[in-house]
Amino acid sequence: MHKALYRVYRPQKFEDVVGQEHITKTLRNQIENNNIGHAYLFSGTRGTGKTSTAKIFARAVNCLESKDQEPCNNCDVCKDILNDNIMDVVEIDAASNNSVDDIRELRESVKYSPTKAKYKVYIIDEVHMLSQGAFNALLKTLEEPPSYVIFILATTEPHKIPATILSRCQRFDFKRVTVKDITSRMKKICSEEDIEVEDKALNLIARNSQGALRDALSILDQCISFGDEKIEYNDVVELLGTVNIEQLFDLAQYIINQDTKESLKVLNEFIVWGKDIRNLINDLIDHFRNLMICKVSTDLDEIISLPDEIIDQLRSQADTVNNNDLIRILNILSTTQDNIKTASNPRVVAEVTMMKIAQPMFDESKEALIKRIENLERVIESGNIKVTTVSDSQKEESINIDNKEEVEYEQVKSEDVNLIEHAWKNILKSIKADKNMPVYALLGDVRDFNVYNSQLYLIFDDNYGFAKTRLSSPETIDYIQNKIKEIVNRSFSVKIFLKSEVKNIDLDIKETANDKGEEILKNIVSKDLLEVKEHIEEN
């Protein structure tokens, strides 16, 4: 029968405990100086070695042949403790033994001296799960314990433990194990198990364990079964459902280059291959966070736990983006990380996010407005601007620049419409959640969308005149505008039109487009500057 790696390689001595030297050193000094406390609290996240250290300590204080304050694990007492064959060391799971009666039973057993060992050690795991009555019962024992009793309380949530209990314990906080230490431990285990493994595969496992060595060993166990005595990086990516680092660099560069089309294309590839969208968002946050760290720090060893060649790639990519863009992108991704947890359609949320981070025009944050002004300044400074007429079918104006850059209103309009179309189902769903059924039902019949100059035109068939009348009241328009802003984080002025009235929209746009290109750019820049000024004043 297969035994899990984390059980096979559970630490047996203090020196085996990974990443908690500040705790093991203190405990060994207490044993050496005969300064052992009567109650300890071991707190920290899962898989960091709390219970293992408690068991090692229980053996060390009772070992008959201890050397350097380490348990020998060979004497009769050590063997009995290892085999759970002694009544003097008791491990209690507070998650399932959390009543007052359970603690009262413990209090009764405390009265009896140890049968074989020097100390009776009570290890209470997940102690925060005890009821208030049980804590009160335990408090009495902690106040006046017999000299031969040691309590070790272990918890992942110390804030749930009453202050009266905390004040009677020596507290030791277990740190998350570093990626470097986890990687080193797994490499040693793979060597002992005669498993061939790539270093970057171990690094990926360590990063996904989030500082919990036990979790890392569980993942490694899966990878060994998956890889048939050879673990490759791509196997770990496949098993964890994470994103290949090269693909992540490519996607990040498309976002930095404001290439919406390629960003959405890569996102679609991830979805087609069955990747979890939530994992992708998390990986993107980590990636852009690493880029930001590269911009502000030169000493990256402890801040970014990645191989040197990956850090070199990060430094190179960080040179292509400024801090303002990184802050803007991270803010949007962090919001998405929260929203996507409860989203009924994560794909739409992710697609809208890609459009926002790759196109500042879809975001109203201060950082986005600054980016939009930078883009406009770059267009203006690039050369002479002249207005040219395009085909009647487009009915729009494009601004041609000497270096062949081109800004077309039709392109801008299409991106806006794309944004609304992708988010429309979520907008309707939010309206339905408000129980505003008349508006929900009427907006469900919208035939088409058009956007120009931050005005959103909702277009109905000609036989829906009643819908136009019902939806055109100022209160309803305000409600719809607020709902749209809530979902897409962008303000639009909503107008209701019938299909036969669309020609009037086109004529208005064409007439506006016939103004001078320089004046149009001036107006846009002035508008963005005003928006930035307003945002700065508000913040």
QUIJOHU-V645509 format. One record per residue. N is the residue number from 0. RES is the residue in three letters. SS is DSSP state (a for helix, b for strand, c for the rest). OMEGA is omega in degrees with one decimal (999 if undefined). Layout:
n={N & N}
res={RES & RES}
ss={SS & SS}
omega={OMEGA & OMEGA}
//
This chain:
n={0 & 1 & 2 & 3 & 4 & 5 & 6 & 7 & 8 & 9 & 10 & 11 & 12 & 13 & 14 & 15 & 16 & 17 & 18 & 19 & 20 & 21 & 22 & 23 & 24 & 25 & 26 & 27 & 28 & 29 & 30 & 31 & 32 & 33 & 34 & 35 & 36 & 37 & 38 & 39 & 40 & 41 & 42 & 43 & 44 & 45 & 46 & 47 & 48 & 49 & 50 & 51 & 52 & 53 & 54 & 55 & 56 & 57 & 58 & 59 & 60 & 61 & 62 & 63 & 64 & 65 & 66 & 67 & 68 & 69 & 70 & 71 & 72 & 73 & 74 & 75 & 76 & 77 & 78 & 79 & 80 & 81 & 82 & 83 & 84 & 85 & 86 & 87 & 88 & 89 & 90 & 91 & 92 & 93 & 94 & 95 & 96 & 97 & 98 & 99 & 100 & 101 & 102 & 103 & 104 & 105 & 106 & 107 & 108 & 109 & 110 & 111 & 112 & 113 & 114 & 115 & 116 & 117 & 118 & 119 & 120 & 121 & 122 & 123 & 124 & 125 & 126 & 127 & 128 & 129 & 130 & 131 & 132 & 133 & 134 & 135 & 136 & 137 & 138 & 139 & 140 & 141 & 142 & 143 & 144 & 145 & 146 & 147 & 148 & 149 & 150 & 151 & 152 & 153 & 154 & 155 & 156 & 157 & 158 & 159 & 160 & 161 & 162 & 163 & 164 & 165 & 166 & 167 & 168 & 169 & 170 & 171 & 172 & 173 & 174 & 175 & 176 & 177 & 178 & 179 & 180 & 181 & 182 & 183 & 184 & 185 & 186 & 187 & 188 & 189 & 190 & 191 & 192 & 193 & 194 & 195 & 196 & 197 & 198 & 199 & 200 & 201 & 202 & 203 & 204 & 205 & 206 & 207 & 208 & 209 & 210 & 211 & 212 & 213 & 214 & 215 & 216 & 217 & 218 & 219 & 220 & 221 & 222 & 223 & 224 & 225 & 226 & 227 & 228 & 229 & 230 & 231 & 232 & 233 & 234 & 235 & 236 & 237 & 238 & 239 & 240 & 241 & 242 & 243 & 244 & 245 & 246 & 247 & 248 & 249 & 250 & 251 & 252 & 253 & 254 & 255 & 256 & 257 & 258 & 259 & 260 & 261 & 262 & 263 & 264 & 265 & 266 & 267 & 268 & 269 & 270 & 271 & 272 & 273 & 274 & 275 & 276 & 277 & 278 & 279 & 280 & 281 & 282 & 283 & 284 & 285 & 286 & 287 & 288 & 289 & 290 & 291 & 292 & 293 & 294 & 295 & 296 & 297 & 298 & 299 & 300 & 301 & 302 & 303 & 304 & 305 & 306 & 307 & 308 & 309 & 310 & 311 & 312 & 313 & 314 & 315 & 316 & 317 & 318 & 319 & 320 & 321 & 322 & 323 & 324 & 325 & 326 & 327 & 328 & 329 & 330 & 331 & 332 & 333 & 334 & 335 & 336 & 337 & 338 & 339 & 340 & 341 & 342 & 343 & 344 & 345 & 346 & 347 & 348 & 349 & 350 & 351 & 352 & 353 & 354 & 355 & 356 & 357 & 358 & 359 & 360 & 361 & 362 & 363 & 364 & 365 & 366 & 367 & 368 & 369 & 370 & 371 & 372 & 373 & 374 & 375 & 376 & 377 & 378 & 379 & 380 & 381 & 382 & 383 & 384 & 385 & 386 & 387 & 388 & 389 & 390 & 391 & 392 & 393 & 394 & 395 & 396 & 397 & 398 & 399 & 400 & 401 & 402 & 403 & 404 & 405 & 406 & 407 & 408 & 409 & 410 & 411 & 412 & 413 & 414 & 415 & 416 & 417 & 418 & 419 & 420 & 421 & 422 & 423 & 424 & 425 & 426 & 427 & 428 & 429 & 430 & 431 & 432 & 433 & 434 & 435 & 436 & 437 & 438 & 439 & 440 & 441 & 442 & 443 & 444 & 445 & 446 & 447 & 448 & 449 & 450 & 451 & 452 & 453 & 454 & 455 & 456 & 457 & 458 & 459 & 460 & 461 & 462 & 463 & 464 & 465 & 466 & 467 & 468 & 469 & 470 & 471 & 472 & 473 & 474 & 475 & 476 & 477 & 478 & 479 & 480 & 481 & 482 & 483 & 484 & 485 & 486 & 487 & 488 & 489 & 490 & 491 & 492 & 493 & 494 & 495 & 496 & 497 & 498 & 499 & 500 & 501 & 502 & 503 & 504 & 505 & 506 & 507 & 508 & 509 & 510 & 511 & 512 & 513 & 514 & 515 & 516 & 517 & 518 & 519 & 520 & 521 & 522 & 523 & 524 & 525 & 526 & 527 & 528 & 529 & 530 & 531 & 532 & 533 & 534 & 535 & 536 & 537 & 538}
res={MET & HIS & LYS & ALA & LEU & TYR & ARG & VAL & TYR & ARG & PRO & GLN & LYS & PHE & GLU & ASP & VAL & VAL & GLY & GLN & GLU & HIS & ILE & THR & LYS & THR & LEU & ARG & ASN & GLN & ILE & GLU & ASN & ASN & ASN & ILE & GLY & HIS & ALA & TYR & LEU & PHE & SER & GLY & THR & ARG & GLY & THR & GLY & LYS & THR & SER & THR & ALA & LYS & ILE & PHE & ALA & ARG & ALA & VAL & ASN & CYS & LEU & GLU & SER & LYS & ASP & GLN & GLU & PRO & CYS & ASN & ASN & CYS & ASP & VAL & CYS & LYS & ASP & ILE & LEU & ASN & ASP & ASN & ILE & MET & ASP & VAL & VAL & GLU & ILE & ASP & ALA & ALA & SER & ASN & ASN & SER & VAL & ASP & ASP & ILE & ARG & GLU & LEU & ARG & GLU & SER & VAL & LYS & TYR & SER & PRO & THR & LYS & ALA & LYS & TYR & LYS & VAL & TYR & ILE & ILE & ASP & GLU & VAL & HIS & MET & LEU & SER & GLN & GLY & ALA & PHE & ASN & ALA & LEU & LEU & LYS & THR & LEU & GLU & GLU & PRO & PRO & SER & TYR & VAL & ILE & PHE & ILE & LEU & ALA & THR & THR & GLU & PRO & HIS & LYS & ILE & PRO & ALA & THR & ILE & LEU & SER & ARG & CYS & GLN & ARG & PHE & ASP & PHE & LYS & ARG & VAL & THR & VAL & LYS & ASP & ILE & THR & SER & ARG & MET & LYS & LYS & ILE & CYS & SER & GLU & GLU & ASP & ILE & GLU & VAL & GLU & ASP & LYS & ALA & LEU & ASN & LEU & ILE & ALA & ARG & ASN & SER & GLN & GLY & ALA & LEU & ARG & ASP & ALA & LEU & SER & ILE & LEU & ASP & GLN & CYS & ILE & SER & PHE & GLY & ASP & GLU & LYS & ILE & GLU & TYR & ASN & ASP & VAL & VAL & GLU & LEU & LEU & GLY & THR & VAL & ASN & ILE & GLU & GLN & LEU & PHE & ASP & LEU & ALA & GLN & TYR & ILE & ILE & ASN & GLN & ASP & THR & LYS & GLU & SER & LEU & LYS & VAL & LEU & ASN & GLU & PHE & ILE & VAL & TRP & GLY & LYS & ASP & ILE & ARG & ASN & LEU & ILE & ASN & ASP & LEU & ILE & ASP & HIS & PHE & ARG & ASN & LEU & MET & ILE & CYS & LYS & VAL & SER & THR & ASP & LEU & ASP & GLU & ILE & ILE & SER & LEU & PRO & ASP & GLU & ILE & ILE & ASP & GLN & LEU & ARG & SER & GLN & ALA & ASP & THR & VAL & ASN & ASN & ASN & ASP & LEU & ILE & ARG & ILE & LEU & ASN & ILE & LEU & SER & THR & THR & GLN & ASP & ASN & ILE & LYS & THR & ALA & SER & ASN & PRO & ARG & VAL & VAL & ALA & GLU & VAL & THR & MET & MET & LYS & ILE & ALA & GLN & PRO & MET & PHE & ASP & GLU & SER & LYS & GLU & ALA & LEU & ILE & LYS & ARG & ILE & GLU & ASN & LEU & GLU & ARG & VAL & ILE & GLU & SER & GLY & ASN & ILE & LYS & VAL & THR & THR & VAL & SER & ASP & SER & GLN & LYS & GLU & GLU & SER & ILE & ASN & ILE & ASP & ASN & LYS & GLU & GLU & VAL & GLU & TYR & GLU & GLN & VAL & LYS & SER & GLU & ASP & VAL & ASN & LEU & ILE & GLU & HIS & ALA & TRP & LYS & ASN & ILE & LEU & LYS & SER & ILE & LYS & ALA & ASP & LYS & ASN & MET & PRO & VAL & TYR & ALA & LEU & LEU & GLY & ASP & VAL & ARG & ASP & PHE & ASN & VAL & TYR & ASN & SER & GLN & LEU & TYR & LEU & ILE & PHE & ASP & ASP & ASN & TYR & GLY & PHE & ALA & LYS & THR & ARG & LEU & SER & SER & PRO & GLU & THR & ILE & ASP & TYR & ILE & GLN & ASN & LYS & ILE & LYS & GLU & ILE & VAL & ASN & ARG & SER & PHE & SER & VAL & LYS & ILE & PHE & LEU & LYS & SER & GLU & VAL & LYS & ASN & ILE & ASP & LEU & ASP & ILE & LYS & GLU & THR & ALA & ASN & ASP & LYS & GLY & GLU & GLU & ILE & LEU & LYS & ASN & ILE & VAL & SER & LYS & ASP & LEU & LEU & GLU & VAL & LYS & GLU & HIS & ILE & GLU & GLU & ASN}
ss={c & c & c & c & a & a & a & a & c & c & c & c & c & a & a & a & c & c & c & c & a & a & a & a & a & a & a & a & a & a & a & a & c & c & c & c & c & c & b & b & b & b & b & c & c & c & c & c & c & a & a & a & a & a & a & a & a & a & a & a & a & a & c & c & c & c & b & c & c & b & c & c & c & c & c & a & a & a & a & a & a & a & c & c & c & c & c & c & b & b & b & b & b & c & c & c & c & c & c & a & a & a & a & a & a & a & a & a & a & a & c & c & c & c & c & c & c & c & c & b & b & b & b & b & b & c & a & a & a & c & c & a & a & a & a & a & a & a & a & a & a & a & a & c & c & c & c & c & b & b & b & b & b & b & b & c & c & a & a & a & c & c & a & a & a & a & c & c & c & b & b & b & b & c & c & c & c & c & a & a & a & a & a & a & a & a & a & a & a & a & a & a & c & c & c & b & b & c & a & a & a & a & a & a & a & a & a & a & c & c & c & c & a & a & a & a & a & a & a & a & a & a & a & a & a & a & a & c & c & b & b & c & a & a & a & a & a & a & a & a & c & c & c & c & a & a & a & a & a & a & a & a & a & a & a & a & c & c & c & a & a & a & a & a & a & a & a & a & a & a & a & a & c & c & c & c & a & a & a & a & a & a & a & a & a & a & a & a & a & a & a & a & a & a & a & a & c & c & c & c & c & c & c & c & c & c & c & a & a & a & a & a & a & a & a & a & a & a & c & c & c & c & a & a & a & a & a & a & a & a & a & a & a & a & a & a & a & a & a & c & c & c & c & c & c & a & a & a & a & a & a & a & a & a & a & a & a & a & c & a & a & a & c & c & c & a & a & a & a & a & a & a & a & a & a & a & a & a & a & a & a & c & c & c & b & b & b & b & b & c & c & c & c & c & c & c & b & b & b & b & b & c & c & c & c & b & b & b & a & a & a & a & a & a & a & a & a & a & a & a & a & a & a & a & a & a & a & a & a & a & a & a & a & c & c & c & a & a & a & a & a & a & a & c & c & c & c & b & b & b & b & b & c & c & b & b & b & b & b & b & c & a & a & a & a & a & a & a & a & a & a & c & c & a & a & a & a & a & a & a & a & a & a & a & a & a & a & a & c & c & c & c & b & b & b & b & b & b & a & a & a & a & a & a & a & a & a & a & a & a & a & a & a & c & c & c & a & a & a & a & a & a & a & a & a & a & a & a & a & a & a & a & a & a & a & a & a & a & c}
omega={-177.7 & 177.2 & -175.5 & -177.8 & -176.5 & 175.4 & 179.4 & -175.0 & 174.0 & -178.4 & 179.7 & 178.1 & 179.1 & -177.2 & 179.3 & -177.4 & -172.5 & 169.5 & -178.5 & -175.9 & -179.3 & 179.6 & -177.0 & 179.0 & -179.8 & -179.1 & 179.3 & 177.5 & 178.5 & 178.2 & -178.4 & -176.3 & -178.7 & -177.1 & -173.5 & 179.4 & 179.5 & -179.7 & 179.6 & 172.3 & 176.1 & -179.5 & 179.9 & -178.6 & -176.6 & 172.9 & -178.2 & 172.6 & -177.1 & -177.6 & 178.5 & 179.7 & 178.5 & 179.9 & 177.6 & 179.8 & 179.3 & 178.1 & -175.5 & -177.9 & -177.1 & -174.6 & -179.2 & -176.6 & -176.7 & 177.4 & -177.2 & 177.9 & 175.8 & 174.3 & -179.6 & -179.8 & 179.3 & -179.6 & -176.0 & -178.4 & 179.5 & -179.3 & -179.9 & 178.6 & 179.7 & -177.8 & -178.0 & -174.5 & -178.6 & -176.6 & -176.2 & 175.1 & -173.8 & 176.3 & -176.5 & 175.1 & -176.2 & 178.7 & -178.6 & 177.2 & -169.6 & -176.2 & 177.1 & -178.9 & 179.1 & -178.9 & 176.3 & 176.7 & 177.9 & -179.7 & 178.7 & -178.0 & -179.8 & -176.1 & -175.4 & -179.6 & 178.6 & -176.8 & -173.2 & -175.7 & 178.1 & -178.6 & 167.2 & -176.9 & 177.2 & 177.9 & -179.3 & -177.1 & -178.2 & -173.9 & -179.6 & -179.4 & 178.7 & 176.3 & 179.9 & 178.1 & 179.1 & 176.4 & 179.2 & 178.5 & 179.4 & -176.8 & -179.2 & 180.0 & 179.8 & -178.9 & -175.8 & -178.8 & 172.6 & -174.9 & -176.8 & -176.2 & 173.9 & 174.4 & 173.0 & 179.9 & -179.8 & -178.2 & 172.2 & -176.4 & -176.7 & -179.1 & 179.8 & -178.1 & -179.1 & -178.8 & 179.8 & 176.8 & -178.1 & -175.1 & -178.8 & -177.7 & 166.3 & -173.9 & 175.7 & -179.4 & 178.9 & -178.6 & 168.2 & -179.2 & -177.7 & 177.8 & -179.8 & -178.6 & 179.1 & 179.5 & 179.9 & 180.0 & -179.4 & 179.2 & 178.2 & 179.5 & 179.1 & 178.0 & 180.0 & 179.8 & -179.7 & 178.7 & 176.5 & -174.8 & 175.9 & -178.8 & -177.7 & 174.1 & 177.5 & 179.2 & 179.3 & 177.3 & -178.0 & -179.9 & -179.7 & -179.8 & 177.2 & 173.7 & -179.9 & -177.6 & 179.9 & 177.5 & 179.6 & -179.4 & 176.0 & 177.5 & 178.9 & 177.3 & 178.7 & -177.3 & 177.9 & 178.5 & -177.4 & -171.3 & 177.2 & 176.3 & 172.1 & -176.4 & 178.7 & -177.2 & -177.6 & 176.6 & 179.6 & 176.7 & -179.2 & -176.3 & -176.7 & -177.4 & -179.7 & -175.9 & 175.7 & -173.6 & 178.9 & 177.1 & 179.7 & 176.5 & 179.7 & -179.3 & 179.3 & -179.4 & 176.0 & 179.6 & 179.6 & 179.9 & -178.6 & 178.9 & -175.8 & -176.3 & -178.7 & 178.1 & 179.3 & 178.7 & 178.8 & 177.4 & 179.4 & 178.2 & 177.3 & -177.6 & 180.0 & -179.9 & 173.6 & 178.8 & 177.6 & -177.4 & 179.8 & 176.8 & 179.9 & 179.6 & 178.4 & -180.0 & 177.9 & 178.2 & 178.7 & -176.6 & -178.8 & 173.3 & 178.4 & 177.2 & 179.2 & 178.6 & 178.6 & -178.8 & -170.9 & -176.0 & 177.0 & 179.3 & -169.8 & -172.2 & -175.5 & -175.0 & 179.3 & -176.9 & -179.1 & 177.5 & -176.3 & -177.5 & 177.4 & 178.1 & 176.3 & 176.3 & 178.9 & 179.4 & -179.6 & -179.6 & -179.7 & 178.8 & -176.8 & -176.6 & 179.0 & -175.8 & -179.0 & 178.4 & -179.7 & 178.1 & -179.8 & -177.8 & -179.1 & 177.4 & -179.4 & -179.6 & 179.4 & 176.5 & 178.7 & 179.7 & 177.8 & -174.7 & -172.5 & 179.8 & -177.1 & -176.6 & 177.2 & 178.2 & -176.6 & -177.7 & 180.0 & 179.1 & -179.6 & -179.9 & 176.8 & 178.5 & 178.8 & -179.8 & -179.7 & -175.5 & 179.3 & -179.6 & -179.1 & -179.2 & -178.2 & -176.0 & -176.7 & 178.7 & 179.4 & -179.1 & 179.9 & 179.9 & 176.6 & 179.9 & -179.8 & 178.2 & 177.3 & 179.3 & -179.6 & 178.0 & 179.9 & 177.8 & -177.3 & -177.2 & -173.3 & 179.9 & 180.0 & 179.7 & 175.4 & -177.1 & 176.3 & 179.8 & 177.4 & -175.2 & 180.0 & -178.3 & 179.0 & 179.4 & -178.0 & 178.9 & 172.9 & -178.6 & -176.5 & -179.0 & -176.1 & -176.4 & 174.5 & 174.8 & -176.9 & 175.6 & -177.5 & 179.1 & 179.8 & 178.5 & 179.4 & 179.3 & -178.4 & 178.4 & 178.5 & -179.7 & 178.3 & 178.5 & -178.2 & -178.5 & -179.7 & -174.8 & -169.8 & -179.9 & 178.8 & 176.7 & 178.7 & -178.8 & 178.9 & 177.4 & 177.7 & 179.1 & 176.0 & -177.0 & 175.8 & -170.4 & 178.1 & -179.9 & 178.3 & -177.6 & -177.7 & -179.3 & 176.3 & -179.1 & 177.4 & -176.0 & -173.9 & 178.0 & 169.1 & 180.0 & 173.7 & 173.9 & 179.5 & 172.8 & -179.5 & 179.5 & 174.2 & -169.5 & 179.0 & 171.2 & -174.3 & -179.0 & 177.7 & 178.5 & 179.5 & 178.9 & 178.4 & -179.4 & -176.8 & -174.1 & -171.3 & 178.1 & -177.8 & -179.1 & -179.5 & 178.5 & 178.2 & -179.4 & -179.1 & -179.8 & 179.7 & 179.2 & -179.9 & 179.9 & 179.8 & -176.0 & -173.8 & 178.8 & 177.7 & -177.5 & 173.3 & 171.4 & -171.9 & 174.5 & -177.8 & 179.5 & 168.6 & -174.2 & -178.1 & -178.9 & -176.5 & 179.8 & 178.8 & 176.6 & -178.3 & -179.6 & 179.0 & -179.5 & -177.6 & -179.7 & 178.4 & -176.6 & -177.9 & 175.2 & 179.8 & -179.9 & -179.9 & -179.1 & 178.8 & 179.2 & 179.3 & -179.9 & -178.9 & -179.8 & 179.2 & -179.8 & -179.1 & 178.0 & 178.1 & 179.7 & 178.5 & 179.9 & -179.5 & 179.7 & -179.3 & 179.3 & 180.0 & -176.1 & 999}
//
